[in-house]
Amino acid sequence: MYRKEGFDGIVSFGEIDAKLSAFLLDERAKTGLTQSDFATLAGLARVVYSRYELNISRLTVSRMIHLSELLGFLPMQMIHAAAPHLYGKDPQEADDRVELFRLIHDLPHDTIRSLIGIVGQLTPSDVLEARQKAEAEADAQAEAERQRLNRKAARASRRGRPPGRPPGRKSSTTETPTDE
């Protein structure tokens, strides 16, 4: 199964679930509500809700949305807590992107419309061309690295062979039948 590598390598599903549970616990604790009080607000038994915070039960997307409505966080913030690599090339970029979205989220609609115009002017086609050029250079570097590793592997596999005839060539001597 393919998984995108995060900042700390490939994180297991169990680790992701644990981070989601920790985020949920922190957000509930910020409200000052007990598990029992919050579970009542969520329409759940305390035991059922505590299983989410203790990483015993997995959250469904619909439950995450409901809890985000009650606790006042953005689902993006919860996902960022578990998989920050989805939001940037490094931890700082990921944090900044989520923080920017959180700040924009609280702005009035007129201001958001203005920001769309401003950001549209900040990203002209030449920026797109520069991004494409950088991606092409990165692809070329990756291909050069793959070729270098292939050459290195080929050299390593040849080291174990005795000197002489290259592999795959047959001997020039032919066997002749013998009289017995």
N, C-alpha and C positions, 0 to 999 in steps of 0.2 A: 504494500500500500504506500503510495507517495504522500509525503507530508512536506510542507514548506518549512525550511529551517528557520528558527527564530534567532533571537540575539544570543541565547544560551544553548544553541543546538536545537535538535528536534525534541519538543516537550511532549511527554506522554499525555494521553487523554486523562489519566488519573491526576496528573499535576495540574492540568487545565481546570478540571473539576474542583480541585482543592483551592485554586486561586479564585474561582468564581464564588465558592463558599466563603472564603475569607473576605472577599469584597462585600458580600451580602451582610456578613456579620458586622463589618466596620460601618457600613451605611446605616444599619439598624441601630447600632450603638450610638451613632451621632445624633439620632433623634431622642435618645434618652429613654426609649421605650424598652420594656422587658420583652423577652421572647413571647411570653404569654399574652401581653397586651398587643403586641404587633400581630401575633397569629390571629387574635380575635378580629383585628382590623382587616386582615387578609382573608378572613372567612375560613381559617384552618384551625385544626387542633394544634396546641402547642407542640405536641410530640411530632406531628407531621411537619410543621415549620422547622423545628429544631434539626430535623434530618437534613434539611437543605444547608443550614449553617455548619453542621458537623460533617458535611460531605458524605453522607450516607445515601441520600437520594439525589438524583440528577435533576437539574432544572429543565423544564421544557421552555421553549421560546415564549409561548403564551404566558407561562408563569413568570418568566423574567420580565416581560412587558408589564404585567400586573404589579409586580413588586417595584418596578421602576416608577410606576405611577404613584404608588403609595409612599415610597421613600424619597422621591424627587430626584433621582439620578437619571442620566441619559443611558439607554442601553449600550451606546458606544463606549461609555466610561467603563462599564462592566466588562465588555469584550476586551477593551484596552488593558484592563488589569490582568486578564488571563493570556492575551496574545498581542502584546504591543507591537510586534513585528509587522502586523497587518496595517499599521498606520505610519510607518516611516522606515528609513534605511538604517537608522540607529535609534537608541532609546531617547535621546534628546529630541530628535525630529518627531518621533511618535508622540512624546509627551506634549510638544508644542502644537502639533496638529490637533490633538484632542482638546487641549486647552483653548485653542483658537475657536474650534467648533462650539465649545461650551460657552465662550464669551459671545459669539455670534448668535447662539440660540436664544440668549436673553434680550437681544436687541429688538426694537420695534420694527415692524415690517417695512416701513418707509426707509429706515436706515439700512436694512438688509438689501433692498432694491438698489440703493446708492452704492453699497459695497460691491454688488455684482457688477455694476458699471465700472467702478474703479479697478477691480481685479481683472475685468475683461481687458482693460487698457494696459495692465501690467504684464499680461501674457500674450504679446503679439506673435505673429507667425514666426518671427526670427527666433523667439525663445523655443518654439516647437522644433525648428530646424536644428538649433544648438543641442536640444535634448536628443534628437534622432542621431546627430553626429556623435554625441557622447555614448549613446547606446551601441552604435556601430563600432566605435573604438573598443568598448568593453567586450563586445562579441568577438572582435578580432583578437584581443588579448586572451580571451578564454580559449579560442581555437588554437592560438600559438601555444598556450599552456598544455592543452590536450595533446598536441603534436609532440611537444617536448616530453611529456610523460609517456607517450607511446614509444618514442625513440629510446627512452631510458629503460622501459620494460623490455624492449627488443634486445638491447645490449645485455641486460641482466639475464635474459633467457639464453643468450649465446655463450655466456661465461661458463656454463656447466658442460658444454660439449667439448669433446676432444678435438684437437686441431686436425685439419685435413679436409676431406670432401664435405661440401655443404650438405645439409640435410635434404633428403629427397632424391639425390642423384644415385643412380645404380652403379655398381662396380663394372668396370670395363672387362673384367675377366668373365668368361662364360664357363659354365660347368660342362664337362664332357663326360659322357657315360664311360664307365669303367667295366672291363671284363672281369668277371669273377670266376 
